[in-house]
């Protein structure tokens, strides 16, 4: 009697979605802070300003079309990996079923 093997994989797309949501929330917080400073509602913090300047300076300048092509290519790669992982999992399950059939 062979032990049953199970494979559980967290979807990479759910990780991408979660990271995108977190990034969007952080950007919203930064935009809110900058808007409030610009409107004079809060006193600007020099350290925060320098950090924001460093952050903006570190972002590479990429043509929007080139960025979209790169993002689409990466997404296609991710979808292909997910497809292959599901195909492999299905193959393993079929193999287990075939091996569990009494001769």
N, CA, C and O atoms as a MOPAC input file, in Angstrom:
PM7 MOZYME 1SCF
protein

 N      0.84000 1    -1.18700 1     0.00000 1
 C      0.00000 1     0.00000 1     0.00000 1
 C      0.88000 1     1.24300 1     0.00000 1
 O      1.71300 1     1.43300 1     0.88600 1
 N      0.68500 1     2.06000 1    -0.98100 1
 C      1.50200 1     3.27100 1    -1.10300 1
 C      0.82200 1     4.43300 1    -0.39300 1
 O     -0.40200 1     4.55700 1    -0.41100 1
 N      1.62700 1     5.27600 1     0.22800 1
 C      1.09600 1     6.45400 1     0.91400 1
 C      0.61400 1     7.46600 1    -0.12300 1
 O      1.21600 1     7.64000 1    -1.18200 1
 N     -0.47400 1     8.11500 1     0.21300 1
 C     -1.04200 1     9.11400 1    -0.69700 1
 C     -0.25800 1    10.41900 1    -0.54900 1
 O     -0.03600 1    10.89900 1     0.56300 1
 N      0.14800 1    10.97500 1    -1.66500 1
 C      0.87700 1    12.24200 1    -1.65600 1
 C     -0.07200 1    13.36000 1    -2.04400 1
 O     -0.87700 1    13.22400 1    -2.96500 1
 N      0.03900 1    14.46200 1    -1.32700 1
 C     -0.77100 1    15.62700 1    -1.67100 1
 C      0.14700 1    16.81100 1    -1.89500 1
 O      1.19400 1    16.94600 1    -1.26100 1
 N     -0.26600 1    17.65100 1    -2.79900 1
 C      0.49600 1    18.84700 1    -3.12800 1
 C     -0.43000 1    20.03300 1    -2.98200 1
 O     -1.51900 1    20.06100 1    -3.55700 1
 N      0.00900 1    21.01700 1    -2.20700 1
 C     -0.79700 1    22.22800 1    -2.11200 1
 C      0.08700 1    23.40600 1    -2.47300 1
 O      1.17600 1    23.57700 1    -1.92600 1
 N     -0.39300 1    24.20400 1    -3.39000 1
 C      0.37500 1    25.35300 1    -3.85900 1
 C     -0.50400 1    26.58600 1    -3.75700 1
 O     -1.64400 1    26.60500 1    -4.22100 1
 N      0.05900 1    27.62000 1    -3.13300 1
 C     -0.68300 1    28.86900 1    -3.09700 1
 C     -0.53600 1    29.53200 1    -4.45400 1
 O      0.55400 1    29.57800 1    -5.02400 1
 N     -1.61300 1    30.02900 1    -4.94700 1
 C     -1.61000 1    30.63700 1    -6.26700 1
 C     -0.71000 1    31.87200 1    -6.30200 1
 O     -0.82000 1    32.76200 1    -5.46000 1
 N      0.17700 1    31.90500 1    -7.29100 1
 C      1.04100 1    33.06800 1    -7.45600 1
 C      0.22500 1    34.30200 1    -7.80900 1
 O      0.59100 1    35.42100 1    -7.45000 1
 N     -0.88000 1    34.09400 1    -8.51200 1
 C     -1.72800 1    35.23900 1    -8.84400 1
 C     -2.31700 1    35.87300 1    -7.59500 1
 O     -2.47000 1    37.09200 1    -7.53400 1
 N     -2.65300 1    35.05300 1    -6.59000 1
 C     -3.19200 1    35.63200 1    -5.36200 1
 C     -2.11100 1    36.42100 1    -4.63800 1
 O     -2.41200 1    37.42400 1    -3.99000 1
 N     -0.84300 1    35.98200 1    -4.73600 1
 C      0.25900 1    36.74300 1    -4.14600 1
 C      0.44100 1    38.07700 1    -4.87100 1
 O      0.65800 1    39.11300 1    -4.24200 1
 N      0.35100 1    38.03500 1    -6.19800 1
 C      0.47000 1    39.26700 1    -6.98100 1
 C     -0.67200 1    40.21800 1    -6.63800 1
 O     -0.46200 1    41.42300 1    -6.49400 1
 N     -1.87100 1    39.67600 1    -6.51000 1
 C     -3.02800 1    40.50300 1    -6.16400 1
 C     -2.85000 1    41.13800 1    -4.79500 1
 O     -3.12000 1    42.32600 1    -4.62100 1
 N     -2.40200 1    40.36100 1    -3.82900 1
 C     -2.19600 1    40.86700 1    -2.48000 1
 C     -1.12500 1    41.96100 1    -2.45000 1
 O     -1.30100 1    42.99300 1    -1.80200 1
 N     -0.01200 1    41.72600 1    -3.15900 1
 C      1.06000 1    42.72200 1    -3.21200 1
 C      0.58700 1    43.99500 1    -3.90300 1
 O      0.94000 1    45.09700 1    -3.48200 1
 N     -0.20700 1    43.85000 1    -4.95900 1
 C     -0.73400 1    45.02400 1    -5.67500 1
 C     -1.67000 1    45.82700 1    -4.78200 1
 O     -1.63500 1    47.05800 1    -4.78100 1
 N     -2.50200 1    45.12900 1    -4.02400 1
 C     -3.42400 1    45.80700 1    -3.11200 1
 C     -2.65200 1    46.56300 1    -2.04000 1
 O     -2.97200 1    47.71100 1    -1.73300 1
 N     -1.62800 1    45.91700 1    -1.46600 1
 C     -0.80900 1    46.58600 1    -0.45400 1
 C     -0.09600 1    47.80100 1    -1.02300 1
 O     -0.04000 1    48.84800 1    -0.37800 1
 N      0.44900 1    47.66900 1    -2.22500 1
 C      1.13400 1    48.78800 1    -2.86900 1
 C      0.17300 1    49.94300 1    -3.11500 1
 O      0.51300 1    51.10600 1    -2.90000 1
 N     -1.01400 1    49.61200 1    -3.56100 1
 C     -2.00900 1    50.65900 1    -3.82300 1
 C     -2.38600 1    51.39700 1    -2.54100 1
 O     -2.53700 1    52.61800 1    -2.55600 1
 N     -2.53800 1    50.67300 1    -1.43800 1
 C     -2.86400 1    51.30000 1    -0.15500 1
 C     -1.73400 1    52.20700 1     0.31900 1
 O     -1.97500 1    53.30400 1     0.82200 1
 N     -0.48500 1    51.73300 1     0.15200 1
 C      0.65800 1    52.55900 1     0.55700 1
 C      0.76000 1    53.81500 1    -0.29600 1
 O      1.04900 1    54.89500 1     0.21900 1
 N      0.52400 1    53.67800 1    -1.60300 1
 C      0.55100 1    54.85100 1    -2.48000 1
 C     -0.55100 1    55.83900 1    -2.11300 1
 O     -0.34500 1    57.05200 1    -2.16200 1
 N     -1.70800 1    55.32500 1    -1.75000 1
 C     -2.80700 1    56.19800 1    -1.33400 1
 C     -2.43100 1    56.98200 1    -0.07900 1
 O     -2.76200 1    58.16100 1     0.04400 1
 N     -1.74000 1    56.32600 1     0.84900 1
 C     -1.29200 1    57.00000 1     2.07000 1
 C     -0.29500 1    58.10800 1     1.74000 1
 O     -0.37300 1    59.19800 1     2.30600 1
 N      0.63500 1    57.83900 1     0.83500 1
 C      1.62600 1    58.83900 1     0.43400 1
 C      0.94700 1    60.00900 1    -0.26300 1
 O      1.26400 1    61.16500 1     0.01600 1
 N      0.01800 1    59.71900 1    -1.16600 1
 C     -0.69500 1    60.78500 1    -1.88600 1
 C     -1.48100 1    61.65900 1    -0.90500 1
 O     -1.49600 1    62.88400 1    -1.02500 1
 N     -2.12200 1    61.02400 1     0.04900 1
 C     -2.88100 1    61.75800 1     1.06200 1
 C     -1.95800 1    62.67500 1     1.86200 1
 O     -2.29000 1    63.83400 1     2.11300 1
 N     -0.79600 1    62.15100 1     2.26000 1
 C      0.17200 1    62.94300 1     3.01700 1
 C      0.63300 1    64.15400 1     2.20000 1
 O      0.63300 1    65.27900 1     2.69800 1
 N      1.02600 1    63.91800 1     0.94200 1
 C      1.52200 1    65.00800 1     0.08900 1
 C      0.41800 1    66.04600 1    -0.13900 1
 O      0.67500 1    67.24800 1    -0.08500 1
 N     -0.80500 1    65.58400 1    -0.39200 1
 C     -1.92500 1    66.51800 1    -0.58600 1
 C     -2.14800 1    67.37000 1     0.65100 1
 O     -2.37800 1    68.57500 1     0.54100 1
 N     -2.08400 1    66.76300 1     1.82100 1
 C     -2.28100 1    67.50900 1     3.07100 1
 C     -1.15800 1    68.51000 1     3.32000 1
 O     -1.40800 1    69.61100 1     3.81000 1
 N      0.07400 1    68.13800 1     2.98700 1
 C      1.20200 1    69.07000 1     3.12600 1
 C      1.02200 1    70.23500 1     2.15700 1
 O      1.19100 1    71.39600 1     2.53000 1
 N      0.67400 1    69.91200 1     0.89800 1
 C      0.49600 1    70.96500 1    -0.11100 1
 C     -0.65200 1    71.91200 1     0.24300 1
 O     -0.59700 1    73.10000 1    -0.07300 1
 N     -1.68300 1    71.38900 1     0.89500 1
 C     -2.82500 1    72.21800 1     1.28400 1
 C     -2.57500 1    72.96300 1     2.58700 1
 O     -3.39800 1    73.77800 1     3.00500 1
 N     -1.44200 1    72.68900 1     3.23400 1
 C     -1.11900 1    73.36500 1     4.48700 1
 C     -1.84700 1    72.80400 1     5.68900 1
 O     -1.87300 1    73.43900 1     6.74300 1
 N     -2.44000 1    71.62800 1     5.55500 1
 C     -3.19200 1    71.02800 1     6.66100 1
 C     -2.28000 1    70.41400 1     7.71400 1
 O     -2.63000 1    70.35600 1     8.89300 1
 N     -1.09500 1    69.95200 1     7.27600 1
 C     -0.13100 1    69.39100 1     8.22200 1
 C      1.25100 1    69.97300 1     7.94700 1
 O      1.54600 1    70.43100 1     6.84300 1
 N      2.07800 1    69.94200 1     8.97000 1
 C      3.44200 1    70.45400 1     8.84100 1
 C      4.29200 1    69.38700 1     8.14100 1
 O      4.26400 1    68.21700 1     8.52500 1
 N      5.04200 1    69.79100 1     7.12100 1
 C      5.85800 1    68.80400 1     6.41200 1
 C      6.99300 1    68.28200 1     7.29300 1
 O      7.56400 1    69.01400 1     8.10200 1
 N      7.29800 1    67.01500 1     7.11600 1
 C      8.41200 1    66.37300 1     7.81700 1
 C      9.55200 1    66.23700 1     6.82100 1
 O      9.41000 1    65.59800 1     5.77900 1
 N     10.69200 1    66.85000 1     7.15600 1
 C     11.83500 1    66.86500 1     6.24300 1
 C     12.32000 1    65.44400 1     5.95600 1
 O     12.67000 1    65.13500 1     4.81700 1
 N     12.34600 1    64.58800 1     6.95200 1
 C     12.81700 1    63.21100 1     6.76300 1
 C     11.90500 1    62.45800 1     5.79800 1
 O     12.38200 1    61.70400 1     4.94900 1
 N     10.60000 1    62.66000 1     5.92600 1
 C      9.65300 1    62.00900 1     5.02000 1
 C      9.85000 1    62.54600 1     3.60200 1
 O      9.83300 1    61.78000 1     2.63800 1
 N     10.03500 1    63.84800 1     3.47700 1
 C     10.26600 1    64.45100 1     2.16600 1
 C     11.49900 1    63.89100 1     1.48900 1
 O     11.48200 1    63.59800 1     0.29400 1
 N     12.58400 1    63.74000 1     2.26400 1
 C     13.81700 1    63.17400 1     1.69400 1
 C     13.61200 1    61.71700 1     1.29300 1
 O     14.10000 1    61.27600 1     0.25300 1
 N     12.89000 1    60.97700 1     2.12200 1
 C     12.62000 1    59.57000 1     1.79100 1
 C     11.80900 1    59.46300 1     0.51100 1
 O     12.08000 1    58.60600 1    -0.33000 1
 N     10.81000 1    60.33500 1     0.36100 1
 C      9.99400 1    60.33200 1    -0.85800 1
 C     10.83700 1    60.71000 1    -2.07300 1
 O     10.67600 1    60.12700 1    -3.14500 1
 N     11.73400 1    61.68000 1    -1.91100 1
 C     12.61100 1    62.07700 1    -3.01200 1
 C     13.52000 1    60.92400 1    -3.41500 1
 O     13.70300 1    60.66300 1    -4.60400 1
 N     14.09700 1    60.22700 1    -2.42300 1
 C     14.94200 1    59.05800 1    -2.71500 1
 C     14.14400 1    57.97800 1    -3.42300 1
 O     14.63300 1    57.34900 1    -4.36100 1
 N     12.91000 1    57.76400 1    -2.97200 1
 C     12.05800 1    56.74100 1    -3.57400 1
 C     11.75500 1    57.06500 1    -5.03400 1
 O     11.89200 1    56.21100 1    -5.91000 1
 N     11.34700 1    58.29400 1    -5.28200 1
 C     11.00700 1    58.70500 1    -6.65100 1
 C     12.24700 1    58.66400 1    -7.54300 1
 O     12.15600 1    58.29500 1    -8.71400 1
 N     13.39800 1    59.04100 1    -6.99800 1
 C     14.64100 1    59.03400 1    -7.78300 1
 C     15.08900 1    57.61900 1    -8.13200 1
 O     15.74800 1    57.40900 1    -9.15000 1
 N     14.73500 1    56.65400 1    -7.29700 1
 C     15.19800 1    55.28400 1    -7.52400 1
 C     14.36600 1    54.53300 1    -8.56300 1
 O     14.77100 1    53.46500 1    -9.02100 1
 N     13.22400 1    55.07400 1    -8.93300 1
 C     12.36100 1    54.40700 1    -9.91000 1
 C     12.94000 1    54.61500 1   -11.30300 1
 O     13.12200 1    55.75500 1   -11.73200 1
 N     13.23000 1    53.52800 1   -12.01300 1
 C     13.80000 1    53.69300 1   -13.35700 1
 C     12.78100 1    54.30100 1   -14.32000 1
 O     11.58100 1    54.04000 1   -14.23200 1
 N     13.28600 1    55.10500 1   -15.22400 1
 C     12.41100 1    55.71400 1   -16.22900 1
 C     12.25500 1    54.72300 1   -17.38000 1
 O     13.21100 1    54.41600 1   -18.09300 1
 N     11.03100 1    54.23400 1   -17.54300 1
 C     10.73600 1    53.25000 1   -18.58200 1
 C      9.57800 1    53.78200 1   -19.41700 1
 O      8.61200 1    54.33600 1   -18.89200 1
 N      9.69700 1    53.60400 1   -20.71100 1
 C      8.62600 1    53.97700 1   -21.62300 1
 C      7.37100 1    53.18900 1   -21.23600 1
 O      7.45800 1    51.97600 1   -21.05000 1
 N      6.20200 1    53.83900 1   -21.10800 1
 C      4.98600 1    53.12600 1   -20.69500 1
 C      4.66000 1    51.90800 1   -21.55300 1
 O      4.21700 1    50.88500 1   -21.03200 1
 N      4.87500 1    52.01000 1   -22.85700 1
 C      4.59000 1    50.87700 1   -23.74300 1
 C      5.55600 1    49.71900 1   -23.45500 1
 O      5.15900 1    48.55400 1   -23.44300 1
 N      6.82200 1    50.06000 1   -23.22600 1
 C      7.82300 1    49.03100 1   -22.90800 1
 C      7.48300 1    48.36200 1   -21.56600 1
 O      7.61100 1    47.14600 1   -21.42100 1
 N      7.04700 1    49.17100 1   -20.58900 1
 C      6.66400 1    48.62300 1   -19.29100 1
 C      5.47100 1    47.67200 1   -19.43000 1
 O      5.45000 1    46.59800 1   -18.82900 1
 N      4.49000 1    48.07600 1   -20.22200 1
 C      3.30800 1    47.23200 1   -20.42700 1
 C      3.69100 1    45.91300 1   -21.10400 1
 O      3.18600 1    44.85300 1   -20.73200 1
 N      4.57700 1    45.97900 1   -22.09000 1
 C      5.03800 1    44.75600 1   -22.76200 1
 C      5.76900 1    43.83800 1   -21.78500 1
 O      5.57000 1    42.62300 1   -21.79200 1
 N      6.61500 1    44.42900 1   -20.94700 1
 C      7.36000 1    43.64600 1   -19.96500 1
 C      6.40200 1    43.00700 1   -18.95400 1
 O      6.55500 1    41.83700 1   -18.60400 1
 N      5.42500 1    43.77300 1   -18.49100 1
 C      4.45100 1    43.25900 1   -17.53500 1
 C      3.62600 1    42.13000 1   -18.15300 1
 O      3.39300 1    41.10700 1   -17.50900 1
 N      3.19000 1    42.30900 1   -19.38300 1
 C      2.41300 1    41.26400 1   -20.06400 1
 C      3.23100 1    39.99400 1   -20.26400 1
 O      2.71700 1    38.88700 1   -20.10600 1
 N      4.50900 1    40.15600 1   -20.61300 1
 C      5.37600 1    38.98500 1   -20.79600 1
 C      5.53900 1    38.23500 1   -19.47800 1
 O      5.48200 1    37.00600 1   -19.44600 1
 N      5.74300 1    38.98100 1   -18.38600 1
 C      5.88200 1    38.34300 1   -17.07800 1
 C      4.59100 1    37.65400 1   -16.66100 1
 O      4.62600 1    36.57800 1   -16.06300 1
 N      3.46100 1    38.26100 1   -16.97100 1
 C      2.17600 1    37.65800 1   -16.62300 1
 C      1.96200 1    36.37500 1   -17.42300 1
 O      1.46400 1    35.38300 1   -16.89100 1
 N      2.33900 1    36.39700 1   -18.69700 1
 C      2.22000 1    35.17800 1   -19.51600 1
 C      3.11400 1    34.06900 1   -18.96300 1
 O      2.71700 1    32.90500 1   -18.92300 1
 N      4.32300 1    34.43900 1   -18.53800 1
 C      5.22300 1    33.44400 1   -17.93000 1
 C      4.60000 1    32.86000 1   -16.66400 1
 O      4.64000 1    31.64900 1   -16.44300 1
 N      4.03100 1    33.72100 1   -15.84600 1
 C      3.40600 1    33.26600 1   -14.61100 1
 C      2.23000 1    32.33400 1   -14.90000 1
 O      2.07700 1    31.30400 1   -14.24400 1
 N      1.40800 1    32.69000 1   -15.87000 1
 C      0.27700 1    31.83600 1   -16.23500 1
 C      0.74600 1    30.49500 1   -16.78900 1
 O      0.11700 1    29.46800 1   -16.53300 1
 N      1.83800 1    30.49000 1   -17.54100 1
 C      2.37400 1    29.24200 1   -18.07600 1
 C      2.88100 1    28.35100 1   -16.94300 1
 O      2.64900 1    27.14200 1   -16.95400 1
 N      3.56500 1    28.93400 1   -15.97500 1
 C      4.05200 1    28.15800 1   -14.83200 1
 C      2.87800 1    27.57200 1   -14.05200 1
 O      2.92500 1    26.41800 1   -13.62700 1
 N      1.82900 1    28.36300 1   -13.86700 1
 C      0.64300 1    27.86100 1   -13.15700 1
 C      0.00100 1    26.71400 1   -13.93300 1
 O     -0.40300 1    25.71200 1   -13.34400 1
 N     -0.09100 1    26.86200 1   -15.24800 1
 C     -0.65400 1    25.80900 1   -16.09300 1
 C      0.16600 1    24.52700 1   -15.96400 1
 O     -0.38800 1    23.44100 1   -15.79200 1
 N      1.48300 1    24.66100 1   -16.04800 1
 C      2.35400 1    23.48300 1   -15.95200 1
 C      2.27000 1    22.84600 1   -14.56300 1
 O      2.31200 1    21.62200 1   -14.44400 1
 N      2.15300 1    23.65600 1   -13.52400 1
 C      2.01900 1    23.11000 1   -12.16600 1
 C      0.71300 1    22.33000 1   -12.04000 1
 O      0.69100 1    21.24300 1   -11.46400 1
 N     -0.36500 1    22.87900 1   -12.57400 1
 C     -1.65000 1    22.16900 1   -12.53400 1
 C     -1.60600 1    20.89300 1   -13.36500 1
 O     -2.16800 1    19.87200 1   -12.96900 1
 N     -0.94600 1    20.94700 1   -14.50200 1
 C     -0.80100 1    19.76800 1   -15.35300 1
 C     -0.00500 1    18.67600 1   -14.62800 1
 O     -0.35600 1    17.49700 1   -14.68400 1
 N      1.05200 1    19.07900 1   -13.95900 1
 C      1.87100 1    18.12700 1   -13.19800 1
 C      1.07100 1    17.52000 1   -12.05700 1
 O      1.12600 1    16.31300 1   -11.82100 1
 N      0.32500 1    18.36600 1   -11.35000 1
 C     -0.50200 1    17.86800 1   -10.24400 1
 C     -1.53000 1    16.86500 1   -10.75700 1
 O     -1.75200 1    15.82900 1   -10.12900 1
 N     -2.15600 1    17.16200 1   -11.88900 1
 C     -3.13800 1    16.25700 1   -12.48400 1
 C     -2.47600 1    14.94000 1   -12.87600 1
 O     -3.03400 1    13.86500 1   -12.65300 1
 N     -1.29400 1    15.02900 1   -13.45700 1
 C     -0.55600 1    13.82400 1   -13.84900 1
 C     -0.23800 1    12.96800 1   -12.62500 1
 O     -0.36600 1    11.74500 1   -12.67700 1
 N      0.17300 1    13.59300 1   -11.53200 1
 C      0.45700 1    12.84600 1   -10.30000 1
 C     -0.79700 1    12.17900 1    -9.74500 1
 O     -0.75400 1    11.03100 1    -9.30200 1
 N     -1.90800 1    12.90000 1    -9.77200 1
 C     -3.16700 1    12.32000 1    -9.28800 1
 C     -3.59000 1    11.13300 1   -10.14400 1
 O     -4.01200 1    10.10400 1    -9.61700 1
 N     -3.47800 1    11.27400 1   -11.46000 1
 C     -3.81800 1    10.16500 1   -12.35500 1
 C     -2.91500 1     8.96200 1   -12.10200 1
 O     -3.37800 1     7.82100 1   -12.09200 1
 N     -1.64400 1     9.21800 1   -11.90000 1
 C     -0.69900 1     8.14400 1   -11.62400 1
 C     -1.06500 1     7.42200 1   -10.32000 1
 O     -1.00400 1     6.19400 1   -10.25100 1
 N     -1.44200 1     8.18000 1    -9.29900 1
 C     -1.86100 1     7.57100 1    -8.03100 1
 C     -3.11000 1     6.71300 1    -8.22200 1
 O     -3.20500 1     5.61300 1    -7.67800 1
 N     -4.05800 1     7.22100 1    -8.99200 1
 C     -5.29100 1     6.46800 1    -9.24900 1
 C     -5.00000 1     5.16900 1    -9.99300 1
 O     -5.52700 1     4.10900 1    -9.65600 1
 N     -4.15100 1     5.27500 1   -11.01000 1
 C     -3.80400 1     4.06900 1   -11.80500 1
 C     -3.08800 1     3.04800 1   -10.92400 1
 O     -3.35200 1     1.84900 1   -11.00700 1
 N     -2.18500 1     3.53400 1   -10.08500 1
 C     -1.42500 1     2.62300 1    -9.21200 1
 C     -2.28700 1     2.02600 1    -8.11500 1
 O     -1.95100 1     0.96900 1    -7.58100 1
 N     -3.38700 1     2.67300 1    -7.76700 1
 C     -4.24500 1     2.13700 1    -6.69200 1
 C     -5.26800 1     1.14300 1    -7.19300 1
 O     -5.96000 1     0.51300 1    -6.39300 1
 N     -5.38000 1     0.98600 1    -8.53000 1
 C     -6.29300 1     0.00600 1    -9.10400 1
 C     -5.73900 1    -1.39900 1    -8.83800 1
 O     -4.59200 1    -1.69200 1    -9.17200 1
 N     -6.56400 1    -2.26200 1    -8.23400 1
 C     -6.07300 1    -3.60900 1    -7.96800 1
 C     -5.84100 1    -4.37000 1    -9.28100 1
 O     -6.60600 1    -4.24200 1   -10.23700 1
 N     -4.78500 1    -5.14700 1    -9.29800 1
 C     -4.45100 1    -5.90800 1   -10.50700 1
 C     -5.26500 1    -7.15100 1   -10.62300 1
 O     -5.10800 1    -7.90600 1   -11.58300 1

